[in-house]
Amino acid sequence: MTGSSYLLILMHKPMLVYTFDNTLDGLLSAVFDSFYYHEMPNDLLTAGDAIPLFCDRIHEIHTDENKSKRVWKGLENKLSYIGLSIITISFLSEERDKNYALFSYICKAFKNPNKISIEKNFSDPDVLLCTQTYRRVCYEAKRMKQFLRFQQAKDGTYLGVIHPDHNVLPLIIDHFKDRFNDQSFLIFDAKRKYGYYYDKEEASRITFSEGETLSFDNETGKMNSDILSDNDKLFQDLWKTYFKAICIKERLNPKKQAGDMPRRYWKYMTEKQN
Amino acid sequence: MLTESTIEKLRILAESAKYDVSCSSSGTVRSGKKGMVGNTVGGVGICHSFADDGRCISLLKVMLTNYCMYDCAYCINRRSNDIKRATLSVSELEEIVMEFYRRNYIEGLFLSSGVVRNPDYTMERLVRIAQDLRTIHRFNGYIHLKSIPGASRELIKRAGLYADRMSVNIEIPKEESLKLLAPEKDHKSVFEPMGFIREGVLENKEDKKHLKHVPRFVPAGQSTQMIVGATPETDKDILLLSSALYNQPTMRRVYYSGYISVNTYDSRLPVLKQPPLVRENRLYQADWLLRFYHFNVNEIVDEIHTNLDLDVDPKLAWALRHPEQFPVDINKDDYERILRVPGIGVKSALQIVNSRRFNRITSYHLKKMGVVMKKAKYFITCGELTNMFSGPTIGINEIHPERLRPLLLSDKQKKEINDRKQLSFDFDA
């Protein structure tokens, strides 16, 4: 058989695409449906994605909490704590190919006949991709813990604005709650337009409605000068001075600096603002 | 209350403190407490920024004062230097630490000081600040205290109750060199406080077994620092000392600081155009081999190889000296041997031993896992009949180490070696 006719036969297999609502419950419901109907979709897309050209059938997933709960319960028997975190955390990533990889990862976890959990098999492309996505998200969460900068308002509330590539705010909020438990603060994700406000008791998710005037500049993260506390400017200057003074001029290494502290984060960082 | 003059003082004292390498906030996990500010996260700590020289800024690294009664040749703050001097008041420093911390600029404080009057007087002031931060300001973040050489046992025991980490810098690995450059210091004044800290930690550990409430004592252990390139010590001298230090309990990190010619007028010191950055880097790599790769110091440096190879990293240099250890079979050999392969790090080695329980690992998998195949391919065999280039496997034993070595150098390195050769040739002529 020649190569091209072999390909034709392969392509003849009907192409099946699942679409879901881009929630974790939706993804788990998709796994449920896949096992229920004994079929394996060729791709898992979200509502906005373009449908592939040779698509034969589209199955729209209805997110159902009962289904997702059952799938999750099953997963808890199949994966370790880390294996489960790989699912929840890499789901926060906004990379396009992660949905289908996660879907396959979960399916493989269920089909795995081995006693050893599938999450340790890094020679499997889906496991490797999910693990690497998980690492990237964790890494960015860590970077937000590093690079977030607070400014203090006149009423004593602190404001920090971030602009992460992945949706990591839910991962870092506990760290800041634990660390600054006696100060009220707002951490705002300027890319996804939502934030968490902590009032010394609990953190609650907040969004600003259209047209509401923000108390800070969305582009630079700077708090408006009329509500900035009186001595905040002094501490910003002190910090900038310190940042310049601590550098050893004989050892300048901008490449390492940009590697450890990528430029895309600089715009919200006090020491790098003018 | 802070004023404009505080900014100038902070600038002077940060510039005086910046030659200390240590800045890490690692080694202890302590979650937040009601009524206190801060926590520590453990792991490798958190670096809040990176200065233009690429070094991390985790702690507020500052001196309480840069007046000093000593005249150590390698130090910028020696008393005979004509530099700006300043002293931060206790309240100024405490306010800066708290306000910086609340703005997420820093993980905590790294405090050292020039020696004024006598070691105990200076140490006492450092301890006072740590104590104030913990008890008055309810600060629960990271505190790294420098122990002043020659400070008394009582003060160090008190300091240990408030500090997370303490350090005494060795600076010069051999005592005779230290005596030459810093006549007022000796190794005893360095190793004695180190011993006090160790004693304190071990006693504390013992107490914890019997008593319910024991105060914390330097939970993140101690660190030290050595200057590289200011004195004639070889890498062997330095690494033997590091290895001995790591064998003691409580020693967590040894830092290496490439000597920067700060006092060019002093004829006891070499005049370097550039700090020996490559040598410093190789020493850190060797340090990593000691701590994470189960290497013995004698495998890295020995009688013949007293200095580290500047062109290739110490792990590769070891592999080139030991062709009989290769090839390593990725699918069969144990973790320890896989860890020895140049191009495979701790993370990849763990991934390999985990994954091979499921199926045979091929070079495709290795590449995907992040192994540097450019290096590793000469040292391994994996689950393939032939290698990626569809020929018989060509490894270190077929090519021979001396011919393999140039293959592993980058073009830039080759050019540098060539330049060096030409330079020495000109010099001879």
Chai-1 contact restraints between the chains, C-beta under 6 A:
chainA,res_idxA,chainB,res_idxB,connection_type,confidence,min_distance_angstrom,max_distance_angstrom,comment,restraint_id
A,I116,B,R357,contact,1.0,0.0,6.0,A-B,restraint_1
A,K120,B,N354,contact,1.0,0.0,6.0,A-B,restraint_2
A,N121,B,S355,contact,1.0,0.0,6.0,A-B,restraint_3
A,N121,B,F358,contact,1.0,0.0,6.0,A-B,restraint_4
A,F122,B,Q351,contact,1.0,0.0,6.0,A-B,restraint_5
A,F122,B,S355,contact,1.0,0.0,6.0,A-B,restraint_6
A,F122,B,M369,contact,1.0,0.0,6.0,A-B,restraint_7
A,S123,B,S355,contact,1.0,0.0,6.0,A-B,restraint_8
A,S123,B,N359,contact,1.0,0.0,6.0,A-B,restraint_9
A,S123,B,I361,contact,1.0,0.0,6.0,A-B,restraint_10
A,S123,B,H365,contact,1.0,0.0,6.0,A-B,restraint_11
A,L128,B,K368,contact,1.0,0.0,6.0,A-B,restraint_12
A,K145,B,I46,contact,1.0,0.0,6.0,A-B,restraint_13
A,Q146,B,I46,contact,1.0,0.0,6.0,A-B,restraint_14
A,Q146,B,C47,contact,1.0,0.0,6.0,A-B,restraint_15
A,Q146,B,H48,contact,1.0,0.0,6.0,A-B,restraint_16
A,L148,B,N104,contact,1.0,0.0,6.0,A-B,restraint_17
A,R149,B,N104,contact,1.0,0.0,6.0,A-B,restraint_18
A,F150,B,R103,contact,1.0,0.0,6.0,A-B,restraint_19
A,F150,B,N104,contact,1.0,0.0,6.0,A-B,restraint_20
A,D178,B,S31,contact,1.0,0.0,6.0,A-B,restraint_21
A,D178,B,G32,contact,1.0,0.0,6.0,A-B,restraint_22
A,D178,B,N39,contact,1.0,0.0,6.0,A-B,restraint_23
A,R179,B,G32,contact,1.0,0.0,6.0,A-B,restraint_24
A,R179,B,G38,contact,1.0,0.0,6.0,A-B,restraint_25
A,R179,B,N39,contact,1.0,0.0,6.0,A-B,restraint_26
A,N181,B,G32,contact,1.0,0.0,6.0,A-B,restraint_27
A,F235,B,E99,contact,1.0,0.0,6.0,A-B,restraint_28
A,L238,B,I7,contact,1.0,0.0,6.0,A-B,restraint_29
A,L238,B,L10,contact,1.0,0.0,6.0,A-B,restraint_30
A,W239,B,Y105,contact,1.0,0.0,6.0,A-B,restraint_31
A,T241,B,I7,contact,1.0,0.0,6.0,A-B,restraint_32
A,T241,B,R11,contact,1.0,0.0,6.0,A-B,restraint_33
A,Y242,B,L10,contact,1.0,0.0,6.0,A-B,restraint_34
A,Y242,B,A14,contact,1.0,0.0,6.0,A-B,restraint_35
A,A245,B,R11,contact,1.0,0.0,6.0,A-B,restraint_36
A,A245,B,A14,contact,1.0,0.0,6.0,A-B,restraint_37
A,A245,B,E15,contact,1.0,0.0,6.0,A-B,restraint_38
A,I246,B,A14,contact,1.0,0.0,6.0,A-B,restraint_39
A,I246,B,K18,contact,1.0,0.0,6.0,A-B,restraint_40
A,I246,B,A51,contact,1.0,0.0,6.0,A-B,restraint_41
A,C247,B,A51,contact,1.0,0.0,6.0,A-B,restraint_42
A,C247,B,D52,contact,1.0,0.0,6.0,A-B,restraint_43
A,C247,B,D53,contact,1.0,0.0,6.0,A-B,restraint_44
A,I248,B,K18,contact,1.0,0.0,6.0,A-B,restraint_45
A,I248,B,D53,contact,1.0,0.0,6.0,A-B,restraint_46
A,E250,B,I260,contact,1.0,0.0,6.0,A-B,restraint_47
A,E250,B,P275,contact,1.0,0.0,6.0,A-B,restraint_48
A,R251,B,D53,contact,1.0,0.0,6.0,A-B,restraint_49
A,L252,B,D52,contact,1.0,0.0,6.0,A-B,restraint_50
A,L252,B,D53,contact,1.0,0.0,6.0,A-B,restraint_51
A,N253,B,D53,contact,1.0,0.0,6.0,A-B,restraint_52
A,N253,B,G54,contact,1.0,0.0,6.0,A-B,restraint_53
A,K256,B,G54,contact,1.0,0.0,6.0,A-B,restraint_54
A,Q257,B,F50,contact,1.0,0.0,6.0,A-B,restraint_55
A,Q257,B,G54,contact,1.0,0.0,6.0,A-B,restraint_56
A,D260,B,F50,contact,1.0,0.0,6.0,A-B,restraint_57
A,M261,B,F50,contact,1.0,0.0,6.0,A-B,restraint_58
A,E271,B,S49,contact,1.0,0.0,6.0,A-B,restraint_59
